[in-house]
Amino acid sequence: MSLAPRTPDLKANLNVNNGTFGTLLGSASIGSIIMLLIGGQIVHRIGTKRSLQIGSTAVAIIYIGLVNTSSPILFLVLNISVGGSISIYHIASSGHSLHRQDDVGAVIVPKLHGAWAVGAMSTSAIAFLISNSISISTHITILMLIVWVVTQFCIAKLVPTFPEKPTSNDDYQATNIKQFKFKINWFLSFGFFCATILEFTLVDWATLFGKEELGMNNSVATLCYLSCLVGLILGRYSIGWALKHQSEQFWIRAGGLIGSFGLVLMVSLSLLVVDNYRYFAFTLALFGFFLAGLGSSALVPIYFSIVARLAKGRNAIAIAQLSFINTLVMLVSKVILAWVVELSSIFVALVVASSAMLGLIFLASIGSKDRQQ
C-alpha cells in the first residue's frame, strides 16, 4: 500500500501514459489469480510458517525491484510476481486468522481489516511527509527492509499458534485446483465486485487525481488517498457497533450510497471551482475521498461474513473462490478503467466505478435483515 500515494513518482519512473500505467498496475491480478488456484495446496504442503516467510521475503525483494526499474516490461514481470507473492501470504495469514478466531472464541477478522487500514494510512502519512524530499526508490527500499525484519519477528512470535500439521480436509486452507468446483453464486459475486470496485480504483487513481486534475504537488496529492483511508479505518473499527443498530442489508445499501454518491458529488464540485478556488476545491475532493472510504469500509467484512455463513464451515475455501472470481473480474475492470482515464479523465473513471458501487442498493438482499445481538 506504500505505493498507492506515490503513484505519480512510479508513473514518472516508467514514463508511460495513463492507460499503459493503469494496465501495468492491474497486471498484479494475474499473479493473484494463479496463486489463488494453487496457493492453498502450497500452504498445505509447506505449512503456514514457511508460506508466510516465503511470501513476505518475495514481496520485499520484488517491491524494491519495482521502484528501481524504468522498464515497463520488467515492471510487468515483477508486478505479476508480486501479485502471486502477496496472495500466498494472504492465503496463509487468512487461513490462520480463521483458526485463531475459533481458538479465542471472538470475532477478530474485521479488526484485522481495520489494522490493515491503519497500516495503509500510516504509510500514506509517511509518503505525505517525505515525497517531495526523498525519492520513491529510497523510500520503498528502506520501508521494505524494515517491514521484512518486523514481519519475520512477528512470524517467530506466532510459531506456538501454528498447527503442527494440517489435516487433509482442513476447512481453513484457502484452496487448490481440486477444491475449486466453481459453483458460483453470481448474485453474491456481483455484489462483492460492486462493493470493492471503488476501493480498488482509488488505490490506483486517488493521488493522481489530486496531482493531475487539481494541480497539487506530489506531497499534498497523497492526502487524497490518506482521506480515503481515514474513512476506511473509522468504518472498519465501528462495524461491530454498527451491526448492533442496523442490519447487514441496511449497511450494504448505506455504504453503496454514501461511497458512490458522496465521492461523485464532492469531486464534481471540486472540478467546478478549481480554477478560482484551488485549495477549497482540494478540500471538497478530500471530503469526497473520505466518504468513499467510509462507504466502502464495512462492505468487505460484511461480505466475508455472508460468505462464511453460506459456506457452512468451509470458510477459507469459499472466501478464496469469491476472491478468485473478484480478482479475475477486477483485472478486466482495472484495465478498462485505465483506458477510460487515458481517453477521457480520472474523473470519468471515478464516476464509472462509483456507478457500479451504487448497484449495491439493489443487491443488498443477500445480507441479513436482523441486527446482531
C-alpha positions as CSV (number, residue, x, y, z in Angstrom):
1,M,0.0,0.0,0.0
2,S,3.0,2.3,0.3
3,L,3.0,2.7,-3.5
4,A,-0.6,4.0,-3.6
5,P,0.2,7.5,-2.5
6,R,3.4,7.6,-4.7
7,T,1.8,6.6,-8.0
8,P,2.9,9.9,-9.6
9,D,6.5,9.1,-8.9
10,L,6.0,5.5,-10.1
11,K,4.4,6.7,-13.3
12,A,7.3,9.2,-13.9
13,N,9.8,6.4,-13.4
14,L,8.2,4.4,-16.2
15,N,7.5,7.4,-18.5
16,V,4.2,5.9,-19.9
17,N,0.7,7.3,-20.5
18,N,-2.2,6.8,-18.1
19,G,-3.7,3.9,-20.0
20,T,-0.5,1.9,-20.1
21,F,0.3,2.8,-16.4
22,G,-3.1,1.6,-15.2
23,T,-2.8,-1.6,-17.3
24,L,0.7,-2.3,-15.7
25,L,-0.7,-1.7,-12.2
26,G,-3.6,-4.1,-12.9
27,S,-1.2,-6.9,-14.0
28,A,-0.6,-7.9,-10.4
29,S,-4.1,-9.5,-10.6
30,I,-2.6,-12.1,-13.0
31,G,-0.2,-13.4,-10.3
32,S,-3.0,-13.3,-7.7
33,I,-5.3,-15.4,-9.9
34,I,-2.7,-18.0,-10.4
35,M,-1.8,-18.2,-6.7
36,L,-5.5,-18.3,-5.7
37,L,-5.8,-21.5,-7.7
38,I,-2.7,-23.3,-6.3
39,G,-1.8,-21.3,-3.1
40,G,-3.9,-23.4,-0.8
41,Q,-2.2,-26.6,-1.9
42,I,1.2,-24.9,-1.4
43,V,0.4,-23.7,2.1
44,H,-1.0,-27.2,3.0
45,R,2.3,-28.8,1.8
46,I,4.9,-26.5,3.3
47,G,2.9,-25.1,6.3
48,T,1.8,-21.6,7.4
49,K,5.1,-20.5,8.9
50,R,7.1,-21.3,5.8
51,S,4.5,-19.8,3.5
52,L,4.5,-16.5,5.4
53,Q,8.3,-16.4,5.4
54,I,8.5,-17.0,1.6
55,G,5.6,-14.6,0.8
56,S,7.0,-11.7,2.9
57,T,10.5,-12.2,1.6
58,A,9.4,-12.3,-2.0
59,V,7.2,-9.1,-1.5
60,A,10.1,-7.2,-0.1
61,I,12.6,-8.2,-2.8
62,I,10.2,-7.6,-5.7
63,Y,8.9,-4.2,-4.5
64,I,12.5,-3.0,-4.2
65,G,12.9,-4.0,-7.8
66,L,9.6,-2.3,-8.8
67,V,10.7,1.1,-7.7
68,N,14.2,0.8,-9.1
69,T,13.3,0.0,-12.7
70,S,12.3,2.3,-15.6
71,S,11.5,-0.6,-17.9
72,P,7.7,-1.2,-18.4
73,I,8.4,-4.8,-19.5
74,L,10.4,-5.6,-16.3
75,F,7.8,-3.8,-14.2
76,L,5.1,-6.0,-15.8
77,V,7.0,-9.2,-14.9
78,L,7.8,-8.0,-11.4
79,N,4.2,-6.8,-10.7
80,I,2.7,-10.2,-11.8
81,S,5.2,-11.9,-9.5
82,V,4.4,-9.6,-6.5
83,G,0.7,-10.3,-7.0
84,G,1.4,-14.0,-6.5
85,S,3.6,-13.4,-3.6
86,I,1.0,-11.2,-1.8
87,S,-1.6,-13.8,-2.5
88,I,0.3,-16.7,-0.9
89,Y,0.9,-14.5,2.2
90,H,-2.8,-13.6,2.2
91,I,-3.9,-17.2,1.9
92,A,-1.6,-18.4,4.7
93,S,-2.5,-15.4,7.1
94,S,-6.2,-15.5,6.4
95,G,-6.4,-19.3,7.0
96,H,-4.5,-18.9,10.2
97,S,-6.7,-15.9,11.3
98,L,-9.8,-18.1,11.0
99,H,-8.1,-20.7,13.1
100,R,-7.2,-18.2,15.8
101,Q,-10.7,-16.7,15.7
102,D,-12.2,-20.1,16.6
103,D,-9.5,-20.6,19.2
104,V,-10.1,-17.4,21.1
105,G,-13.9,-17.5,20.6
106,A,-14.2,-13.9,19.4
107,V,-14.7,-12.2,16.1
108,I,-11.3,-10.8,15.2
109,V,-11.2,-10.8,11.4
110,P,-13.0,-7.4,11.0
111,K,-10.4,-5.9,13.4
112,L,-7.7,-7.3,11.1
113,H,-9.2,-5.4,8.2
114,G,-9.1,-2.3,10.4
115,A,-5.5,-3.0,11.3
116,W,-4.7,-3.2,7.6
117,A,-6.3,0.2,7.1
118,V,-4.2,1.7,10.0
119,G,-1.0,0.4,8.3
120,A,-2.0,1.8,5.0
121,M,-2.8,5.2,6.5
122,S,0.5,5.2,8.4
123,T,2.5,4.6,5.2
124,S,0.4,7.2,3.4
125,A,1.2,9.8,6.1
126,I,4.9,9.0,5.7
127,A,4.6,9.5,2.0
128,F,2.9,12.8,2.5
129,L,5.8,14.0,4.7
130,I,8.7,12.8,2.6
131,S,7.6,12.5,-1.1
132,N,9.0,16.0,-2.0
133,S,12.4,15.3,-0.4
134,I,13.1,11.6,-0.6
135,S,12.9,9.6,-3.8
136,I,10.5,6.7,-4.2
137,S,13.4,4.3,-4.6
138,T,15.0,5.3,-1.2
139,H,11.6,5.4,0.5
140,I,10.3,2.0,-0.6
141,T,13.7,0.2,-0.3
142,I,14.1,1.3,3.3
143,L,10.5,0.6,4.1
144,M,10.6,-2.9,2.7
145,L,13.7,-3.8,4.7
146,I,12.2,-2.5,7.9
147,V,8.8,-4.3,7.3
148,W,10.6,-7.5,6.3
149,V,12.6,-7.6,9.6
150,V,9.4,-6.8,11.7
151,T,7.4,-9.4,9.8
152,Q,10.0,-12.2,10.5
153,F,9.9,-11.2,14.2
154,C,6.1,-11.5,14.2
155,I,6.1,-14.8,12.5
156,A,8.6,-16.1,15.1
157,K,6.4,-15.0,17.9
158,L,3.4,-16.7,16.3
159,V,5.1,-20.1,16.0
160,P,3.3,-21.6,19.1
161,T,-0.1,-20.9,17.4
162,F,0.6,-22.6,14.1
163,P,-1.0,-26.1,13.8
164,E,1.7,-28.8,13.9
165,K,0.4,-30.5,10.8
166,P,-2.8,-29.5,8.9
167,T,-5.2,-32.3,8.2
168,S,-6.1,-33.3,4.6
169,N,-9.6,-31.9,4.9
170,D,-8.6,-28.7,6.7
171,D,-11.5,-26.3,6.1
172,Y,-9.3,-23.3,6.7
173,Q,-6.8,-24.0,3.9
174,A,-7.8,-21.5,1.2
175,T,-8.0,-23.5,-1.9
176,N,-6.4,-25.6,-4.6
177,I,-7.4,-26.6,-8.1
178,K,-9.2,-29.8,-7.0
179,Q,-11.3,-27.9,-4.4
180,F,-12.4,-25.3,-7.0
181,K,-15.7,-26.7,-8.2
182,F,-16.8,-23.2,-9.4
183,K,-20.4,-23.4,-8.0
184,I,-20.5,-19.6,-8.4
185,N,-23.2,-17.6,-6.6
186,W,-23.4,-14.9,-9.2
187,F,-25.6,-12.6,-7.1
188,L,-23.0,-12.7,-4.3
189,S,-20.1,-12.4,-6.7
190,F,-21.6,-9.4,-8.5
191,G,-22.4,-7.7,-5.2
192,F,-18.9,-8.3,-3.9
193,F,-17.5,-6.7,-7.1
194,C,-19.7,-3.7,-6.7
195,A,-18.5,-3.5,-3.0
196,T,-14.8,-3.4,-3.9
197,I,-14.5,-1.7,-7.3
198,L,-14.3,1.8,-5.9
199,E,-11.8,0.9,-3.2
200,F,-9.5,-0.7,-5.7
201,T,-9.9,2.2,-8.1
202,L,-8.9,4.7,-5.5
203,V,-5.7,2.8,-4.8
204,D,-4.6,3.5,-8.3
205,W,-6.0,6.9,-9.1
206,A,-6.8,8.9,-5.9
207,T,-3.3,10.5,-5.6
208,L,-3.1,11.1,-9.4
209,F,-6.5,12.9,-9.3
210,G,-5.1,15.4,-6.8
211,K,-1.9,15.9,-8.9
212,E,-3.3,15.9,-12.4
213,E,-6.9,17.1,-12.1
214,L,-6.4,19.6,-9.2
215,G,-2.8,20.6,-9.8
216,M,-1.4,19.8,-6.3
217,N,2.2,18.8,-5.8
218,N,3.2,15.2,-5.1
219,S,3.3,15.5,-1.4
220,V,-0.1,17.3,-1.0
221,A,-1.8,15.0,-3.5
222,T,-1.1,12.0,-1.3
223,L,-3.8,13.4,1.1
224,C,-6.5,12.3,-1.3
225,Y,-5.7,8.6,-0.6
226,L,-5.0,9.3,3.0
227,S,-8.5,10.8,3.4
228,C,-10.0,7.6,1.9
229,L,-8.0,5.5,4.4
230,V,-9.3,7.6,7.4
231,G,-12.8,6.8,6.3
232,L,-11.9,3.1,6.0
233,I,-10.4,3.0,9.5
234,L,-13.3,4.7,11.1
235,G,-15.8,2.4,9.4
236,R,-14.0,-0.8,10.0
237,Y,-13.4,-0.3,13.7
238,S,-17.1,0.7,14.0
239,I,-18.6,-2.4,12.3
240,G,-19.4,-4.2,15.4
241,W,-21.3,-1.2,16.9
242,A,-23.0,-0.5,13.6
243,L,-24.4,-4.0,13.1
244,K,-26.0,-3.9,16.6
245,H,-28.0,-0.9,15.5
246,Q,-28.9,-1.8,11.9
247,S,-28.8,-5.0,9.7
248,E,-26.3,-6.1,7.1
249,Q,-28.8,-5.1,4.4
250,F,-29.1,-1.6,5.7
251,W,-25.3,-1.1,5.9
252,I,-24.7,-2.5,2.4
253,R,-27.2,-0.1,0.9
254,A,-25.9,2.8,3.0
255,G,-22.3,2.1,2.2
256,G,-23.1,1.9,-1.5
257,L,-25.0,5.2,-1.4
258,I,-22.6,7.2,0.8
259,G,-19.4,5.9,-1.0
260,S,-20.6,6.4,-4.6
261,F,-22.8,9.5,-4.4
262,G,-20.6,11.2,-1.9
263,L,-17.5,10.9,-4.0
264,V,-19.0,11.9,-7.3
265,L,-20.8,14.9,-5.7
266,M,-17.7,16.2,-4.0
267,V,-15.2,15.7,-6.8
268,S,-17.7,17.2,-9.3
269,L,-17.9,20.3,-7.1
270,S,-14.1,20.4,-6.7
271,L,-13.6,20.5,-10.5
272,L,-16.2,23.2,-10.9
273,V,-14.4,25.6,-8.6
274,V,-10.7,24.5,-9.0
275,D,-9.8,27.3,-11.4
276,N,-10.8,30.1,-9.0
277,Y,-10.5,28.4,-5.6
278,R,-7.9,25.6,-5.9
279,Y,-7.5,24.9,-2.2
280,F,-11.2,24.9,-1.5
281,A,-11.6,22.5,-4.4
282,F,-9.0,20.3,-2.9
283,T,-10.8,20.3,0.4
284,L,-14.0,19.3,-1.3
285,A,-12.2,16.4,-3.0
286,L,-10.7,15.3,0.3
287,F,-14.1,15.1,1.8
288,G,-15.3,13.1,-1.2
289,F,-12.5,10.6,-0.8
290,F,-13.2,10.3,2.9
291,L,-16.9,9.5,2.1
292,A,-15.7,6.9,-0.5
293,G,-13.6,5.2,2.2
294,L,-16.3,5.4,4.8
295,G,-18.9,3.9,2.4
296,S,-16.5,1.1,1.4
297,S,-15.3,0.3,4.9
298,A,-17.9,-2.1,6.1
299,L,-18.6,-3.9,2.8
300,V,-15.7,-6.4,2.6
301,P,-16.0,-7.6,6.2
302,I,-19.8,-7.9,5.8
303,Y,-19.5,-9.9,2.6
304,F,-16.9,-12.2,4.1
305,S,-19.3,-12.8,7.0
306,I,-22.1,-13.6,4.5
307,V,-19.8,-16.0,2.6
308,A,-18.7,-17.7,5.8
309,R,-22.4,-18.1,6.8
310,L,-23.3,-19.6,3.5
311,A,-20.2,-21.8,3.3
312,K,-21.3,-23.8,6.4
313,G,-17.8,-24.3,7.8
314,R,-15.7,-24.3,4.7
315,N,-14.8,-20.6,5.3
316,A,-11.5,-20.1,3.6
317,I,-12.3,-22.2,0.6
318,A,-15.5,-20.1,0.0
319,I,-13.6,-16.9,0.6
320,A,-10.8,-17.9,-1.8
321,Q,-13.4,-18.8,-4.5
322,L,-15.1,-15.5,-4.1
323,S,-11.7,-13.7,-4.2
324,F,-10.7,-15.6,-7.3
325,I,-13.8,-14.5,-9.2
326,N,-13.4,-11.0,-8.0
327,T,-9.7,-10.8,-8.8
328,L,-10.4,-12.0,-12.3
329,V,-13.2,-9.5,-12.9
330,M,-11.2,-6.8,-11.2
331,L,-8.3,-7.4,-13.6
332,V,-10.5,-6.7,-16.6
333,S,-12.2,-3.7,-14.9
334,K,-8.9,-2.1,-13.9
335,V,-7.6,-2.3,-17.5
336,I,-10.8,-0.8,-18.8
337,L,-10.8,2.0,-16.3
338,A,-7.1,2.7,-17.1
339,W,-8.1,3.3,-20.8
340,V,-11.1,5.3,-19.7
341,V,-8.6,7.6,-17.9
342,E,-6.4,7.8,-21.0
343,L,-9.3,8.6,-23.4
344,S,-11.2,10.9,-21.1
345,S,-10.1,11.7,-17.5
346,I,-9.6,10.3,-14.0
347,F,-12.9,11.9,-13.0
348,V,-14.8,9.9,-15.6
349,A,-13.2,6.7,-14.3
350,L,-14.2,7.6,-10.7
351,V,-17.8,8.2,-11.9
352,V,-17.8,4.8,-13.7
353,A,-16.5,3.0,-10.5
354,S,-19.0,4.9,-8.3
355,S,-21.9,3.9,-10.6
356,A,-21.0,0.3,-10.2
357,M,-20.9,0.7,-6.4
358,L,-24.3,2.3,-6.5
359,G,-25.6,-1.1,-7.6
360,L,-25.4,-2.3,-4.0
361,I,-28.7,-0.5,-3.3
362,F,-30.3,-3.3,-5.4
363,L,-28.0,-6.1,-4.3
364,A,-28.3,-5.8,-0.5
365,S,-30.9,-8.5,-0.1
366,I,-28.2,-11.2,0.3
367,G,-27.4,-9.7,3.7
368,S,-29.2,-10.5,6.9
369,K,-32.3,-8.5,7.8
370,D,-31.5,-8.9,11.5
371,R,-29.3,-6.8,13.8
372,Q,-26.5,-8.6,15.7
373,Q,-27.2,-9.2,19.3
